[in-house]
Amino acid sequence: MVIHCASHRSSTASAFLMPDFSNKLIKLEDKYEYNDSMDSMIGMGAFGAVFKGNVKDSTDPVAIKRMLKVHVKESELKLIKELHSEYLVGVLDICKYDELFCCLIMELCDCDLDHHMRNISEKGRLNQSNFRLLMDNIARGYKALYELKIVHRDIKPQNILITYTDASKQIACARITDFGIARTLDDENEELCNVAGTFYYMAPEVGANLLKTCQYDSKVDMWSIGCLLYQCVTGEVPFDECSLCKLFLYTAGANFDAYDPPELPVELSQEVSGIIQSLLQLDTTQRCTPTQFYDKAIGWSQQIC
């Protein structure tokens, strides 16, 4: 399990206030250390900054996410920490920083999918071999989450971390990360109903909570994965601000017939088009379930090219 190490800053980082840097070497429980400086910061999100650090008295690298304790749900972190899947970025350790902050310790990786699409891939699109591996790995990673009744709620390119096979920049593995706003469905029929996530990848039933109470479950992650896969094959997000606001309204009013699905490239295979279309169904009763997505994605990814 790994977290990324890249020189770029996330495109969403500007939406959050930069932390104050002490420019000092920080030691955590005599086990890990990092420099509290701009140069050591490798990422930033809504809940904290991520620094490149190392295991104390060694050169073994780690990623250290510093965040407020109030944003850390111990029960859910315990689940993630105990989850062993090469397709998820788990928490290796949790250390106290001070009375208000704690630090999550994770391993390092090459970069996130957003960085790869913006800086490595051609026109923001993945080549077929990378796309095939990405879909396979996301399906396997999400299956592990689903089996633990975890709803991620913020799947997007910045939260898919990748490692490369070599300098050719072919993807060796893709992993789901950042469980800062993930929630567990403790009871079989329990659902969620608050607004959370990143706008362009937010499922309509999540955004509809701005207008009325709309319960949701793991199918919101299926929508987000659909948006992500659409971007991988087109280089663009499937919906702009205006379109998404309309989808929130349609969902709040159960007006599913008004939905106009985004067009996919005509050269895309029928199998891939079908998978993406099944994920981007406005009516959740028609949307692909996590189990159905896993079966379709693994079946396609294992086809002989």
Number of C-alpha atoms within 10 A of each C-alpha: 19 25 31 27 24 17 14 12 13 17 13 13 14 11 11 13 11 13 13 9 11 11 13 10 12 15 16 19 12 11 12 22 22 23 19 19 15 14 11 16 24 21 23 23 21 13 18 20 19 24 25 25 27 22 18 16 10 9 9 12 19 24 30 30 25 21 21 15 17 10 13 18 13 11 11 17 19 14 16 20 16 12 16 13 15 17 25 26 29 28 26 16 15 20 17 14 18 11 8 10 16 21 23 20 24 25 21 24 23 19 22 26 27 21 22 21 18 13 12 15 18 12 14 19 21 24 13 12 12 19 17 20 20 25 24 23 25 22 24 24 21 26 18 18 22 17 10 16 17 22 24 25 27 25 27 25 22 22 20 26 29 28 22 15 11 9 6 7 14 18 21 14 20 30 28 30 25 21 21 19 16 18 19 20 16 11 8 7 7 11 17 16 16 16 17 16 20 14 16 16 24 24 33 28 30 25 25 24 20 14 12 14 16 19 14 19 23 22 20 27 23 26 29 26 27 25 26 25 26 25 19 26 21 17 18 15 16 21 16 11 10 8 13 19 16 15 25 22 21 20 26 21 12 14 13 16 9 12 15 11 12 11 11 16 10 8 7 12 9 10 13 20 18 14 18 22 20 19 27 26 21 25 16 21 9 11 19 22 19 20 14 14 23 21 14 19 23 18 12 17 18 11 8 5 8
